């Protein structure tokens, strides 16, 4: 029985393995990231806007409260009418 090629099939295999065993220099990371205060404020505003957009546009509890008040004949008086009129005029800048 004859055994040939005791060194392996690829003669470059030994060279490749010797390079693999050498230690490489330790590399320290030098990259860093910093976030500005303006970016933090903008992120907070974005998060707040997302929460507001998810909230219901119609507050059912307030609608029920106002409907109950309008059903009460003692609620609508001159003082209430004047306050409502003043607020409406204030919205239009009158």
ABEGO torsion letter per residue (X at the ends): XBBBGAAEABAAAAAAAAAAABBBBBBBBABBBBBBAAAAAAAAAAAAAAAAAABBABBAAAAAAAAAAAABAAABBAAAAAAAAAAAAAAAGX
